Amino acid sequence: MAKKYEPEFRERALRMLTEALPEHASLHAASKHIGGLLGVSPDTLRVWHRQTQVDAGAKPGVTTDMNEENRRLRRENAELRKANEVLKAASIFFAQELDRPRSK
């Protein structure tokens, strides 16, 4: 499971990465250097950096806000599907009850 980092830590790591970029030949090299200092995977830093650029509109992609909205809607959709299944089962049950002849 992925390790969760505090937002403040992420912001600090991204600031350090941004400051280190001019001193390195590539984003990979800067990520490797800063990742080693902070104990974070270089790939994690690159993903954070890319997502920051997407959120700022500098690169194409799905923003963090849109990802969160999609997750919320998927959860809501799953809950509604479950509720529909319950309602269908209940309607079948009550329809069968209405079709049964009543004994006197």
Secondary structure, DSSP 8 states (H G I E B T S, - for coil): ------HHHHHHHHHHHHHHGGGSSSHHHHHHHHHHHHT--HHHHHHHHHHHHHHHTSS-S--HHHHHHHHHHHHHHHHHHHHHHHHHHHHHHHHHHHHS----
